């Protein structure tokens, strides 16, 4: 399908101001530029409560932000990892969409401030992801979480951390679901979507290579950091995978969904036609972002058995 009109306006605006490709920036410059996109998310919704907490992490205290749509105790929860190529992004860049998901799902959302590369290379962010999931599943009751109903999710590089952590848990994986929004799943840049959308759609092939280069200590680590190359996916929980049509990462997300189905995992794949990587955080300018939060909310209500109040 052609680009939808709202997505085209976003791309035209970026071209008009000659927005730089992150691949041309230092990590610090890229982080500052990423924060400038916050206005595209729109105003934050009110939720029942927002609590900043510190939980045990592999390198000291790990900061999380817990969104609760109601004051009810023992809510099911989604442990969530923000996108940003493991290099940019923080709790604030994920704030607006996670508030919306909390309200639409009736679930608590645990947003994780994992360590960033290149200061903390693979597997440090993944180690933080595992620690956050294990806390939610074992000690989350202290934050009003039903530890028997915990899912995991993330967008882009956060999706990579979500599924990688679930796979790393092996037989101890008791997760109820996973939500992967245009996830990074493979250390390769040769799919059809990488070729077709290498430039001109905000996320470029060059920027993905830049992200991976900052995340990995050595290219040989690429296979270990690629959940799509895992030998066995059968232990993963019911999954929702969302892709964007004009996204270099589209094909790896859809191929992963096919592998999950072939492994006997219950999976729902939704391709959002006419839009681009990153649109989930652009609710103020791209209406499809609202449809994602509705879809994620409905999925979580179904798999976690939660009613919206």
HUGIBEL-V708614 format. One record per residue. N is the residue number from 1. D_FIRST is the distance of its C-alpha to the first C-alpha in Angstrom with 2 decimals. Layout:
N_D_FIRST ; N_D_FIRST
//
This chain:
1_0.00 ; 2_3.81 ; 3_6.55 ; 4_8.22 ; 5_11.52 ; 6_13.77 ; 7_12.35 ; 8_12.53 ; 9_16.07 ; 10_17.00 ; 11_16.12 ; 12_17.88 ; 13_20.82 ; 14_21.17 ; 15_21.24 ; 16_23.74 ; 17_26.16 ; 18_25.64 ; 19_25.05 ; 20_26.54 ; 21_25.01 ; 22_27.07 ; 23_28.06 ; 24_30.30 ; 25_32.06 ; 26_34.82 ; 27_34.16 ; 28_36.07 ; 29_34.09 ; 30_30.78 ; 31_32.13 ; 32_33.15 ; 33_29.81 ; 34_28.05 ; 35_30.38 ; 36_29.34 ; 37_25.88 ; 38_27.62 ; 39_27.31 ; 40_23.54 ; 41_24.42 ; 42_26.27 ; 43_29.66 ; 44_30.96 ; 45_31.72 ; 46_35.29 ; 47_36.02 ; 48_39.33 ; 49_40.33 ; 50_39.27 ; 51_41.67 ; 52_41.97 ; 53_43.68 ; 54_44.92 ; 55_44.83 ; 56_46.34 ; 57_44.30 ; 58_45.17 ; 59_46.10 ; 60_47.51 ; 61_46.18 ; 62_42.44 ; 63_41.03 ; 64_38.81 ; 65_37.72 ; 66_37.92 ; 67_36.10 ; 68_37.62 ; 69_36.33 ; 70_39.80 ; 71_43.35 ; 72_43.53 ; 73_44.81 ; 74_43.36 ; 75_39.66 ; 76_37.21 ; 77_35.41 ; 78_32.32 ; 79_33.33 ; 80_30.54 ; 81_29.96 ; 82_28.09 ; 83_25.66 ; 84_26.52 ; 85_26.90 ; 86_30.40 ; 87_31.51 ; 88_30.37 ; 89_30.02 ; 90_32.63 ; 91_33.38 ; 92_32.63 ; 93_29.08 ; 94_28.27 ; 95_30.46 ; 96_28.25 ; 97_25.65 ; 98_28.52 ; 99_30.51 ; 100_27.72 ; 101_27.42 ; 102_31.21 ; 103_31.36 ; 104_28.71 ; 105_30.08 ; 106_33.77 ; 107_34.19 ; 108_35.68 ; 109_33.48 ; 110_35.27 ; 111_33.61 ; 112_35.12 ; 113_36.16 ; 114_36.27 ; 115_37.74 ; 116_35.51 ; 117_35.51 ; 118_36.93 ; 119_40.04 ; 120_39.44 ; 121_37.80 ; 122_36.69 ; 123_37.94 ; 124_39.17 ; 125_35.98 ; 126_35.67 ; 127_39.34 ; 128_38.78 ; 129_35.94 ; 130_38.26 ; 131_41.04 ; 132_38.99 ; 133_37.91 ; 134_41.49 ; 135_42.83 ; 136_40.59 ; 137_41.59 ; 138_45.27 ; 139_46.24 ; 140_43.46 ; 141_45.84 ; 142_47.42 ; 143_44.22 ; 144_43.96 ; 145_41.56 ; 146_41.93 ; 147_42.19 ; 148_41.47 ; 149_37.94 ; 150_36.20 ; 151_32.61 ; 152_30.95 ; 153_27.67 ; 154_26.04 ; 155_23.01 ; 156_22.33 ; 157_25.87 ; 158_27.23 ; 159_25.32 ; 160_27.02 ; 161_30.34 ; 162_29.83 ; 163_29.26 ; 164_31.71 ; 165_34.36 ; 166_33.87 ; 167_34.33 ; 168_37.33 ; 169_39.04 ; 170_39.47 ; 171_41.69 ; 172_42.25 ; 173_38.63 ; 174_38.92 ; 175_35.58 ; 176_34.13 ; 177_30.41 ; 178_27.94 ; 179_24.80 ; 180_22.68 ; 181_19.96 ; 182_17.92 ; 183_21.30 ; 184_22.90 ; 185_24.27 ; 186_25.30 ; 187_27.24 ; 188_25.37 ; 189_22.82 ; 190_21.88 ; 191_18.85 ; 192_15.83 ; 193_13.93 ; 194_17.12 ; 195_17.12 ; 196_13.57 ; 197_13.73 ; 198_17.52 ; 199_17.78 ; 200_16.28 ; 201_14.60 ; 202_17.97 ; 203_18.72 ; 204_19.67 ; 205_21.18 ; 206_24.45 ; 207_24.56 ; 208_23.99 ; 209_26.82 ; 210_28.87 ; 211_28.44 ; 212_29.45 ; 213_32.36 ; 214_33.67 ; 215_33.32 ; 216_35.04 ; 217_38.64 ; 218_38.09 ; 219_35.21 ; 220_37.12 ; 221_36.18 ; 222_32.49 ; 223_32.82 ; 224_34.70 ; 225_32.12 ; 226_29.22 ; 227_29.06 ; 228_26.82 ; 229_29.98 ; 230_32.22 ; 231_34.21 ; 232_34.11 ; 233_31.48 ; 234_33.22 ; 235_34.92 ; 236_31.85 ; 237_31.43 ; 238_28.74 ; 239_25.53 ; 240_22.34 ; 241_19.73 ; 242_16.75 ; 243_14.10 ; 244_11.37 ; 245_8.20 ; 246_9.44 ; 247_12.97 ; 248_15.58 ; 249_17.01 ; 250_14.14 ; 251_15.68 ; 252_19.18 ; 253_18.46 ; 254_16.97 ; 255_19.82 ; 256_22.27 ; 257_21.20 ; 258_21.87 ; 259_25.20 ; 260_26.15 ; 261_25.67 ; 262_27.75 ; 263_30.36 ; 264_30.75 ; 265_29.14 ; 266_27.52 ; 267_23.97 ; 268_20.97 ; 269_17.59 ; 270_14.85 ; 271_11.47 ; 272_10.22 ; 273_6.47 ; 274_5.76 ; 275_9.40 ; 276_12.16 ; 277_15.45 ; 278_18.12 ; 279_16.31 ; 280_18.75 ; 281_21.50 ; 282_19.98 ; 283_20.71 ; 284_22.33 ; 285_19.29 ; 286_16.17 ; 287_16.59 ; 288_14.56 ; 289_17.70 ; 290_19.78 ; 291_17.84 ; 292_18.52 ; 293_22.18 ; 294_22.41 ; 295_20.97 ; 296_23.27 ; 297_26.13 ; 298_25.83 ; 299_25.69 ; 300_28.76 ; 301_30.62 ; 302_30.19 ; 303_31.15 ; 304_33.78 ; 305_35.21 ; 306_35.30 ; 307_35.50 ; 308_34.38 ; 309_37.46
//
